[in-house]
Amino acid sequence: MISRLIGGFVSILLGVSLIGPISTETNTAASTVNATGDTCTYAVDSAYIPCQLGLASSWGATVLKLVPGFFALGILGIGIAVTYGSLRDAGVV
């Protein structure tokens, strides 16, 4: 039972610490997608310039921005599974 709690705690701790970087990277990836779904970058004088097109109509960018929310739901599921397993081991459930 204690190993389940320790493993769950470590999993939740790692998951919560990764929400920020995952959100940053998915937003960066979504901002480099134009309305046709192609990546859009221009190199001008060896400088990286992403294009600024309307992303609200891009289905791929919209779905990509949902990834951090589903990742957070997965972390919540880990917490529920650890709680249920611990209660089942203790004979409460």
C-alpha positions in Angstrom: 0.0 0.0 0.0 2.8 2.4 0.9 4.5 1.7 -2.4 1.3 2.6 -4.3 1.2 5.9 -2.4 4.8 6.7 -3.0 4.6 5.8 -6.7 1.4 7.9 -7.1 3.0 10.8 -5.3 6.0 10.8 -7.6 3.9 10.4 -10.7 1.6 13.3 -9.7 4.6 15.5 -8.8 6.3 14.8 -12.1 3.1 15.4 -14.0 2.3 18.7 -12.3 5.9 19.9 -12.9 5.5 19.1 -16.7 2.2 20.9 -17.3 4.0 24.3 -17.8 6.5 23.1 -20.3 3.9 21.1 -22.2 1.6 24.1 -22.4 4.5 26.3 -23.6 5.6 23.9 -26.3 2.1 23.2 -27.6 1.3 26.9 -27.8 4.5 27.5 -29.6 3.7 24.7 -32.1 0.2 26.0 -32.5 1.4 29.5 -33.3 3.6 28.3 -36.2 0.6 26.7 -38.0 -1.2 28.9 -40.6 -4.8 28.6 -41.8 -3.9 25.9 -44.3 -2.2 23.7 -41.7 1.3 24.3 -43.1 4.2 25.4 -41.0 5.1 29.0 -41.9 8.5 30.3 -41.2 10.6 32.8 -43.0 14.4 33.4 -42.8 15.2 37.0 -43.4 18.9 37.9 -42.9 19.4 34.7 -40.9 16.6 35.7 -38.5 13.8 33.3 -37.7 10.4 35.1 -38.2 7.2 33.1 -37.7 4.3 34.2 -39.8 1.3 35.8 -38.0 -1.8 34.4 -39.7 -5.2 33.9 -38.2 -5.1 30.7 -36.2 -8.7 30.7 -35.0 -9.8 28.9 -38.1 -7.0 26.3 -38.0 -8.4 23.0 -36.7 -5.0 21.6 -36.0 -3.9 24.5 -33.8 -7.2 24.4 -31.9 -6.9 20.7 -31.2 -3.2 21.1 -30.3 -4.1 23.7 -27.7 -6.3 21.1 -25.9 -3.3 18.9 -25.1 -2.4 20.5 -21.7 -6.0 20.1 -20.5 -6.1 16.4 -21.3 -2.6 16.0 -19.8 -4.0 17.5 -16.6 -7.0 15.1 -16.7 -4.6 12.2 -16.9 -2.8 13.4 -13.8 -6.2 13.7 -12.1 -6.9 10.1 -13.2 -3.6 9.0 -11.5 -4.7 10.6 -8.3 -8.1 8.9 -8.4 -6.5 5.5 -9.2 -4.1 5.8 -6.3 -6.8 6.8 -3.9 -9.2 4.0 -5.0 -6.4 1.4 -4.9 -5.3 2.4 -1.5 -8.8 2.4 -0.1 -9.3 -1.1 -1.7 -6.1 -2.4 -0.1 -7.3 -1.1 3.2 -10.6 -2.8 2.9 -12.8 0.3 2.8 -14.0 -0.2 -0.7 
